[in-house]
Amino acid sequence: MIKPILICLLSLFVFLGCENTNPYLAVDAGLDALKAVTLSDKDVKPLAAEASKQSDAKNRIAGLGDPHGNRLKKLVGDRTDSDGYAFDFKVYLSSQVNAFAMADGTIRIYSGLMDMMTDEELLFVVGHEMGHVVERHIRKKIMLAYAANAVRKGIASQESLVGDLARSAMGGFVQALVNAQFSQAEEKEADDFGLAFIKKHGLDARAAVSALKKLDTLGKGHSFLSSHPDPALRAQRLQDQIDHPDQATAPSFMGRIIDKIKAWIMARVRGFFS
């Protein structure tokens, strides 16, 4: 997490020292690099809300009377609040098999994914996306998106053909968030949240397993699977949890130590820039 941001910062120091540099874009790039390491939870939500707004503007949203929109609204019902978050659910009318969440509680489900799933399977997917929000996975993606944007602006500050190309690519911030790739650990946390979510509401836990098995049938070359860990392995892990709930494993001692070290490093980096 720290390494790409530090590389970004070092790159910007090089840009600022070059001739033929647009100082305004270079300074803007430096500000984005600073934001990448100092973003707080309070900062993240309005950024996510703006990204959601831009994404919605580029997609067809199921309106009143649309079967997909009505189905999701009926399934979600009053389950729009959890762990201090108020979730906003909408359907994108697209054959694409996908779903994503933003840090402000925005959750978008593509109709192509809905068409594959039973109601209980779809609610597992909803719970999985809620898990990404509650577990604060998206905050990391926003930090990395800011770092990437800073690098693009640093390149764009150069008065050259490369700079022109970089300037034309600055709209990738929203796309980076929509197509965010999560680590295996993050996907496990989201899967566990989704499983707990359907259990909490009295639904068949096996729907989580069957939902992942259906995703596995998409084929290895599918864009959804290229950005997600193997659904078959995830399905088996959840099946094992269902069959042997008393053997559910807590985070390892070493995993907890690594998390603490990461948190300590991030706190020191933020303190350096404060």
Secondary structure, DSSP 8 states (H G I E B T S, - for coil): -HHHHHHHHHHHHHHHTSSSB-HHHHHHHHHHHHHHHH--HHHHHHHHHHHHHHHHHTS-B--TT-HHHHHHHHHHTT--EETTEE-EEEEE--S---EEE-TTSEEEEEHHHHTT--HHHHHHHHHHHHHHHHTTHHHHHHHHHHHHHHHHHHHHTBSSHHHHHHHTTTTHHHHHHHT----HHHHHHHHHHHHHHHHHTT--THHHHHHHHHHHTT-TTSHHHHTS--HHHHHHHHHHHHH-GGG-----HHHHHHHHHHHHHHHHHHHHH-
